């Protein structure tokens, strides 16, 4: 009985002493490692969610241009402009570039006279001057076909643009892309600045990247009008 009492007293005395400094350092180190891992994974998760949200937003802008074109939506025209005919309705489109000064911008425009389709040069895609990198989108201007320039405010950007990759498996890389939807069909006319009229494009893939990681998402637009987010 005496031995049991002595052992209990010894155990109680050891318990009262608490943890040693080495034990505290080890415990705090474990907590710090766990907290760092959780924080790192949380930031990665947040970056992934943000990248997917931006990709979805860009795809919705492309879809908006498609819906406006198919539905025959009429934009608010400057006073100097008049409809070309009684049943006139323009095509709508978007412009994107991977140029370092433009890779955070998506331009929404309408094509009043179909010149963006018949002659896909920069001067025929609204008054947004690609060569001078003017993104002011002066909608009150009599020659303006620009509706809006949406800017990505986060670390995401247009990383690369590939033509015909979806159908051929091989990327034909270009610096920019014009996507114009032609009514009354759902069809998309896809081109890049300087493309020859004889050249055929079946699809385009816009890769969206982020400055904080190597992750990329992509938006596929086919000539049949299909829009896919991956």
N, C-alpha and C positions, 0 to 999 in steps of 0.2 A: 504493500500500500504506500509505503514511504517512497519507494522508487517511482511509482506512478505520479505522486504529487510533485516530486522533484522534476520529472520530465515535463509535466504540465507547466511548471513554473519557468523552466528553461525555454519552452516553446513560446510562452506568453512574453517573456523578456525579449526574445528575438523578434517577435511581431511588433513590440513597442518601438524597437529601434528603427523600423521602417526600411525604405529602400536605400541602397548605397548610391553614391554619385555616379558610379559606372553604370549601374542598373538604370538610373534616370536618363543618362545620355543615350543608352541603347533604346529605351522606350521612346524618347523624343525623336531619335533618328528614324525609328520605324514609322512613327506618325508623320514625320516630314516626308518620307519616301512615299507613303500612301497618299498624302495630300497632293504631292507633286504629280503623281501618276493620275489621280482623279482630275486634277485641274487641266493637265495636258490633254487627256482624253475628252474632257468637256469642251475645251477650245476647238479641238479637231472636229467634234460633233457639231458645234456651232458653225464652224467654217463650212462644213459639208451642207448643212441645212441652208445657209445663206447662199451658197453656190447654186443649189437646186432651186431656190426661190427666184433668184435672178434669171436663171435659165427659163423657168416657167413664165416669168414676166415678159421676157423677150419673145417667147413663143406666142404669148397672148397678143402681143403687138402685131406679129405676122398674121395671126388669125383675125385680128381686127381689120387689117387691110383687106384680107380675103372677104370677110363678111360685108364690108362697105362696098366692095366692088360687085359682088354677086347680087346684093340687095338693090343696087342702083342708087346708092346714097348720093345726094347732091351736096357738095361742100358750100360754105358761104363764100361767094365770089366777090372780089373787089368790084367797085362800081364800074370800072372800065371794061370789065369782062361781061360777056353775054354767052348764054348756052349756045353751042354750035348748031343745035336743032331742037325741035320740040320734044323729042324723046331722048335727048342727050343725057348721058351719064358717064362719068369718067372711070378709068381704071385706078386702082390704088396700089401702093407698094411700099416697100421698106428698103432702106440702104444701110449697109454695114461695112466697116473697114477694119482691118487689123493693123493699120498704120498706127504708130505709137501715139500720135497726136489725136487720133480719132477713134481708137479702139474701145472707148467707153461710151460711144454715142450710137443711137439707133434713130434714123430719120424716117418719119412717116410722111409720105407725099401722095398727091394724086396726079394722074397723067391726063391732062385735059385733051390733048390732040393725038394721043397714042404714039408720039414720037419716041417715048422711052422703049417702046416695043420694036418699032420699025427701024430705029437708029439709036442703039444703046450707047450713047456717048454722054459724058458728064453733063454737058449743057442741056440735055434733053430730060434730065431728071429733076424737074423743078428748078428753082433759082438758087438752090443750095450749091454753091460753087466748090467743087471738090478740089480744084487746083489751088484756090486761094484759102481753102480750109475755113470758109465762112460758115459758121453754124448758128448765125443769128436768127435764121428762119423768119424773115420779115413778111409775115402773112398779109400785111396791108399793102404790100407792093403789088402793082398792077400785073407784073409778070410772075408772081410767086405761085408755085405749086406746092410749096412746103407747108405741111400741116403742123408738124411738131418735131422737135429734136429731144429725145429722152436720153438723159445722161445717167450712167451707172455711178452711184455715189460711193459704193463700197470698194473692196479690193478686187472685185471681179472685172474681167475685160474680155473682148473678142480676141482669142488667142490665135486661131488659124481658120482658114476658109478653104474647103476642098470641094472641087467640082467632080461629079460623076463617080465619086467614091462609093456611094451607097449601092449602085448597080454594078460597078466593075471591080470594086475592091481596091482600086488604085486612086490615090489622091492627086488630082490636078490642082495644085495650090495656086491661089490668086490672092491679090492684095485686098480686093473688095468684092461686094456682090450687090446686085440690084434684083429684087424679087417683085414682079408686077403681076397682079391677078387680073385676068381679063374676063369681063362679063360677056354673055350671061353664063358662061361655063365656070367651073371651079378651077380651071387650069392656071398654072403659074408659069410666067415667062421669066426665066432665070438667066442672068447675064453678068458680065463683069466689064469694067471700063476698058474700052479698046477691043472688045470681042468682035470678030468678023461676023457679018450677017449669016454666013453659010454654016457657022459652027453650031452644033447641036449640044444642048445641055439637058441631061435627064434628071439631075438632082444636084443639090448643094448641101454641104454639112458645115454648120458654124460651130466650132469648138469654143466653149466658154471656159476660161481658166481663172485662177485666183492667185494673187501675189503671195498668199500665205502658205500654199502647198502646191504639189504637182497634180492635184486632182483636176479632172476635166469632165465636163458634161458636153452633150452635143445636141444640136437641133437639126433635124433633117427636113428638108422641103423638097418634094419631088415635083416634076413638071405636071403631074396629074392633079396637083393641089393638096397632096397629103402632107401633114405636118406631124412630125414625130419628135418627142423629147426622150433622150436616153442618157 
